[in-house]
């Protein structure tokens, strides 16, 4: 039982630091079973501790602030857009450094 609590804590911390990931990505990132991640996220979304957004690649998740939205954001689509924009900017930075 204690091991499952540790895994749930790891899921919470991981989605706070890495927003808009799918269940397989989260499970791989923390090294636990997808079923554990799904169980935590299902409860977290229901209780307002996480936000779920449907996307073509599957549902993605982010931790919620006090108002039920990701920290510093009032709209899940804006948060997802900003996250994607950040990834593109970082990948472009890496390409520029290679040249």
C-alpha positions in Angstrom: 0.0 0.0 0.0 2.8 2.4 0.9 4.5 1.8 -2.5 1.3 2.9 -4.3 1.1 6.1 -2.2 4.7 6.9 -3.2 3.8 6.3 -6.9 0.8 8.6 -6.6 3.0 11.3 -5.1 5.4 10.8 -7.9 2.6 11.2 -10.5 1.5 14.4 -8.8 5.0 15.9 -8.8 5.7 14.8 -12.3 2.6 16.4 -13.8 3.3 19.6 -11.8 6.7 19.8 -13.5 5.7 18.4 -16.9 2.3 19.6 -18.2 0.2 18.1 -21.0 1.5 14.6 -21.1 -0.4 11.4 -21.9 -0.7 8.5 -19.5 2.0 6.4 -21.2 4.4 9.4 -21.1 3.8 10.0 -17.4 4.1 6.2 -16.6 7.4 6.0 -18.5 8.7 9.3 -16.9 8.3 8.0 -13.4 8.7 4.3 -14.0 5.4 3.0 -12.8 2.4 1.1 -14.2 0.0 3.0 -16.5 -2.9 1.6 -14.4 -1.5 3.5 -11.3 -1.2 6.7 -13.4 -4.8 6.3 -14.8 -6.2 5.7 -11.3 -4.5 8.8 -9.8 -5.4 11.0 -12.8 -9.1 9.9 -12.8 -9.4 10.8 -9.1 -7.3 14.0 -9.5 -9.5 15.3 -12.4 -12.7 14.5 -10.5 -11.4 16.3 -7.4 -10.0 19.3 -9.4 -6.3 18.6 -8.7 -5.6 18.0 -12.4 -7.0 19.1 -15.8 -7.6 16.8 -18.7 -7.7 18.0 -22.3 -8.6 15.7 -25.2 -6.1 15.9 -28.2 -5.5 13.9 -31.3 -2.7 12.0 -29.5 -5.0 11.1 -26.6 -5.9 12.8 -23.4 -3.2 15.0 -21.9 -3.0 16.1 -18.2 -1.7 19.0 -16.2 -1.7 19.8 -12.5 -4.3 22.3 -11.3 -4.0 25.4 -9.2 -6.5 26.5 -6.6 -9.1 27.5 -9.2 -9.0 24.1 -11.0 -6.7 25.3 -13.8 -3.0 24.8 -14.3 -0.8 27.2 -12.3 -0.8 30.7 -13.9 -3.3 29.9 -16.6 -7.1 30.5 -17.0 -7.6 28.4 -20.1 -6.4 24.8 -20.8 -6.1 25.4 -24.5 -3.8 28.5 -24.0 -1.7 26.4 -21.5 -1.4 23.6 -24.1 -0.5 26.1 -26.8 2.1 27.7 -24.7 3.6 24.3 -23.8 3.8 23.3 -27.5 5.3 26.7 -28.4 8.0 26.3 -25.7 8.9 22.8 -27.1 9.2 24.2 -30.6 11.4 27.1 -29.4 13.6 24.7 -27.5 14.0 22.4 -30.5 14.8 25.4 -32.7 17.4 26.6 -30.2 19.1 23.1 -30.3 19.1 23.2 -34.1 20.7 26.7 -34.1 23.4 25.6 -31.7 24.3 22.7 -34.0 25.0 24.9 -37.0 
